[in-house]
């Protein structure tokens, strides 16, 4: 779990957008199982981005 806390929240956002876009592309190709899996992973990443972005400690410079 410590590894997930060290990653910046922007990575979660980028991953979620990539997975959701890939899922939409799979839907158009007719690969429904891959689309569903990709969309679910994208939504989980989006929820992780929201959670870690809201509760991220601000760093004073």
C-alpha positions as CSV (number, residue, x, y, z in Angstrom):
1,X,0.0,0.0,0.0
2,X,2.9,2.3,0.6
3,X,3.9,2.0,-3.1
4,X,0.4,3.4,-4.1
5,X,0.8,6.3,-1.8
6,X,4.2,7.3,-3.4
7,X,2.7,7.5,-6.9
8,X,1.5,11.0,-7.8
9,X,-2.3,11.3,-8.4
10,X,-1.7,12.5,-12.0
11,X,-0.6,8.9,-12.9
12,X,-3.9,7.6,-11.7
13,X,-5.7,10.1,-13.9
14,X,-3.7,9.3,-17.0
15,X,-4.2,5.6,-16.5
16,X,-7.9,5.9,-16.0
17,X,-8.3,8.0,-19.2
18,X,-6.2,5.5,-21.2
19,X,-8.2,2.5,-19.9
20,X,-11.5,4.2,-20.5
21,X,-10.5,5.3,-24.0
22,X,-9.2,1.8,-24.8
23,X,-12.5,0.3,-23.4
24,X,-14.5,2.6,-25.8
25,X,-12.3,1.5,-28.7
26,X,-12.9,-2.2,-27.8
27,X,-16.6,-1.5,-27.8
28,X,-16.5,-0.3,-31.3
29,X,-14.4,-3.3,-32.4
30,X,-17.0,-5.7,-30.8
31,X,-14.7,-7.1,-28.1
32,X,-17.2,-6.7,-25.3
33,X,-15.3,-8.7,-22.6
34,X,-12.1,-6.7,-23.2
35,X,-14.1,-3.5,-23.2
36,X,-15.8,-4.3,-19.9
37,X,-12.5,-5.2,-18.2
38,X,-10.8,-2.1,-19.5
39,X,-13.7,0.1,-18.4
40,X,-13.8,-1.4,-15.0
41,X,-10.0,-0.9,-14.5
42,X,-10.4,2.7,-15.8
43,X,-13.2,3.4,-13.3
44,X,-11.2,2.0,-10.4
45,X,-8.2,4.1,-11.4
46,X,-10.5,7.2,-11.6
47,X,-11.8,6.5,-8.1
48,X,-8.2,6.0,-6.8
49,X,-7.2,9.3,-8.4
50,X,-10.2,11.1,-6.7
51,X,-9.4,9.5,-3.4
52,X,-5.7,10.1,-3.3
53,X,-6.1,13.6,-4.9
54,X,-8.5,14.7,-2.2
55,X,-6.5,13.3,0.7
56,X,-3.1,14.1,-0.5
57,X,-0.9,16.0,2.0
58,X,0.2,19.4,0.7
59,X,3.9,19.9,0.7
60,X,5.3,23.2,1.9
61,X,8.2,24.4,-0.2
